[in-house]
Amino acid sequence: MTTGITEFVAWFRSVAPYIHTFRNKVFVICFSGEMITDDNFVNFIHDINLLASLGVRLVLVHGARPQIQLRLDESQLETQTVNGMRVTDPAALQCVKESVGRVHHEIAALLSMGLPNSPMANAAIRVTSGNFVTACPQGVIQGIDLMHTGKVRKINAPAIHSRLEQGDVVLISPLGYSPTGEIFNLTMENVATETAIALRAEKLIFLLDTPIPPLDEKMAFPRELTAEEMKPLLKNNKKKIPLSDNARLALQSATRACEFGVARTHLISRETDGAMLQELFTHNGIGTMITQETLQALRKAEIEDVGGILLLIEPLEAEGILVRRGRELLEIEIDRFIVFEHDNVILGCAALYPFPEEDACELACLAIHADYRNQGHGNRLLKYLENQAISMGFHKLFVLTTHAMHWFIEHGFKQVTPAELPGTKKNLYNYQRKSKVLCKKL
């Protein structure tokens, strides 16, 4: 195959697991009124169509802040803000309804396009809306009555699920309704978060108008955090991280969503064309992801891991870095292996072989995926296996290596001669391979 075809096949195989996993899962996607005016918005709509065609159940929550502000300016109306929320009096509410309604219909029209020679060709997306959001007033804050500014009281999850099961894309505006017939102006973040929680969504995705800045000049904002790790950053970063009000609100909302049952939330800059697809269909992603629990795990290998371990070690075996192991041998010895996985993908492995007569263990087959080296994963694997050996009652760890002698020395190993190997291992030593022997007291 030509290089281009080979790369295409490799790429297609890499995204296939995501396609399989995402089918029939609920994604709630939140985007601002600013994004709707962007030249790239049509491309974003194409990406929405692509996700729908792959069987993803989509709920879109849109904002309309700039459109509302423009309508208020046209009407020469001024409004107060309290804690970043607009005070919505009856006159302002009329502007809100007009602006939100106009934006809502524009999005529905774009989702209905069927442009030839584009991802929208032969599109048959059905867009549905409804009074899915029950709201209540925010009330009086800092002595100011916010009037028709409200917050979500309840989401009609069964009604939304019913539409999603019929293959519809559900479009929700930042308006809510009370049982007494009142209309409330809501924040899109509040609506998106409560909708994702009520639907037990697989993902909540925020398209941000401004990227999340680095923690400081030397340290980027983490690409992946748990909800627990995110909370202290939000509490203490007002001076360290100059977040915009919208970015801070999105981070707070994402953290809340994970705390209340949403598996993962993603925060992506809308400036990059195709950012959502890059975030969802590549292992590293392009934005910030907040999860309920850490996606990294060190654990004992299981028979189902054999294929993943082989994919990891075969390139190193081909280079002569590792001793070749066939599938059959690996299946027999799988109980000796520990794997490091991230988001269900095996990125590292190592094995521990005991030699009770010598009070020693051999560390073997230590491997980290090439794209994830120099990130501390090898250190974690080594420390884990050292603790395993100690818990088994052993006081010595040895390793044979042809390429990583200095790395092991940096981690407390000392070079010894093959003659100092345990007896049974000494008899198997390959003098043609000339592996360096290193040992560490535990």
Buried (B, 14 or more C-beta within 10 A) or exposed (E): EEEEEEEEEEEEEEBEEBEEEBEEBBBBBBBBBBBBEBEBBEBBBBBBBBBBEBEBBBBBBBBBBBBBBBBBEEEEEEBEEBEEBBBBBEEBBBBBBBBBEEBBEBBBEBBBBEBEEEBBEEBEBEBBBEEBBBBBBBEEEEEBBBBBBBBBBBBBBEBBBEBBEEEBBBBBBBBBBBEEEBBBBBBBBBBBBBBBBBBEBBBBBBBBBEBBBEBEEEEEBBEBBBBBBBBEBBEEBEEEBEBBEBBBBBBBBBBBBBBBEBBBBBBBBBBBEBBBBBBBBEBEBBBBBBBBEEBEEBEEBEEEBBEBBBEBBBEBBEEEBBBEBEEEEBEEBBEBBBBBBBBEBBBBBBBBBBBEEBEBBBBBBBBBBEEBEEEEBBEBBBEBBBEBBEEEEBEBBBBBBBEBBEBBBEBBBEEEEBEEBBEEBBEEBEEEEEBBBBBBEB
